[in-house]
């Protein structure tokens, strides 16, 4: 950074956990924390809300249909294994921490799918 580029040191408030997470994300992007935060704050807003809502809705509909199909076929444990693997990935990546509504991540799971009817 050169003295004539107009940049000045600023301060922000963050928990230790937030600061570590920012550091990890910045490192993954090949940037220092400062550049990463400025870039993220100034980049244009991503996908329009209506498009994102429809994509999430359709993904959840397909997920519920697939769960129902697998349970009816007697492959419920395969569904649970896949869900566990995805949950582990989401937890490791911190993806759901970015949601504006922290409860949204689990609400769709609570909607539930009626248990497959016993074929006998």
N, C-alpha and C positions, 0 to 999 in steps of 0.2 A: 504494500500500500504506500503510495507516495503522499507527500505532505500536501500536494496541490489537488488531490482528487475530491476534496470536500467531505470525506468521511470523518466522523467523530465517534469517539467511544460513547456508548449508551448503556443503560442498565435495564434489567428486567427481573421480575420475580418468578421463581420456579422452585418446586420442591426438588429434593435430591433425586428422587425417582424420575421426575419429569426431565431434569437436566441430563441424567444418564441416558434416558430414552432418546432425547434430542441428539445427544452425542453419537449414539448408535446409528440413528437415521442419517445424520450428517456424514458419518464415516462411510456408510453404505452408498451414499450418493457421491462420495469422493470430495466432500467439501468440509470446511471447518464450520463450527456451529453458527458463527455469525453470518456467514454467507448463506448457509442453509436456511436460517430463520428469515432473512430478508427475502430470499427467493420464494420461499413458501408463502410468506405474507403478501407478496406482490404479484404472484402468479394469478392469472385469470381464474375465475370460478369455473369449476369443471362442468360436469354433465348437468343439464337443466333438471330441476326437481321433478317435473312431470315425467321425463324420460327415465330418471333413476327410480321413481316410484313404480312405474310400469314394469321395469326390468326386475326389480325386487319382487313385485307381486307375482309375475309370471314364473320366476325362479322358485318361489315358495309353493306355488300351485303345482309345478312339476315335481318338486320335492315330496309334497304330500301324496301325490298320485303314485310316485315310485315307491314310497314307503308302504302305502296300502297294497300295491302289487306284490312287493317282496314278502310282506307278512302273510298275505293270502297264499303265496307259493311256499310258505314254510321256511322262508329265508330271513326271518326276523333277526337272528344273530348277525348275519352279514350286514344288515342295515345298521345295527348297533355298532359293529366294528368300524364301519365307514364313518358314522357320526363321531365316534371317539377319535378317529384319526383327524377329521376335520376340526373338531374342537381343540385338539392338541396344537394343530397348525395355527388356528386363530389365536389361541392363547399365546403361543410363542411369538407371533407377529404383532400382537397388540392391535389387530385390525379393529376390533369392536370398541376399543377405547375411543376411537374417533367419532363414534356416533354422538349426535347431539342429545339423544335420549338414551341414557344408560340402560333403561329397562327394555328397550326395543329388542335387544339381542335374544332375550329369552322368551318374550311374549309369543312369538310365532311358534315356538316349541310347545307352549302351553295350550295353544289352540287345539292341538291334538288331532289325532286321526282315530276314529272308532276302531277298536280292536277287530282284526279280521274275524269273520264269523267262522265258527268251527265247521269244517266241511263234512263232518259226519252227520 
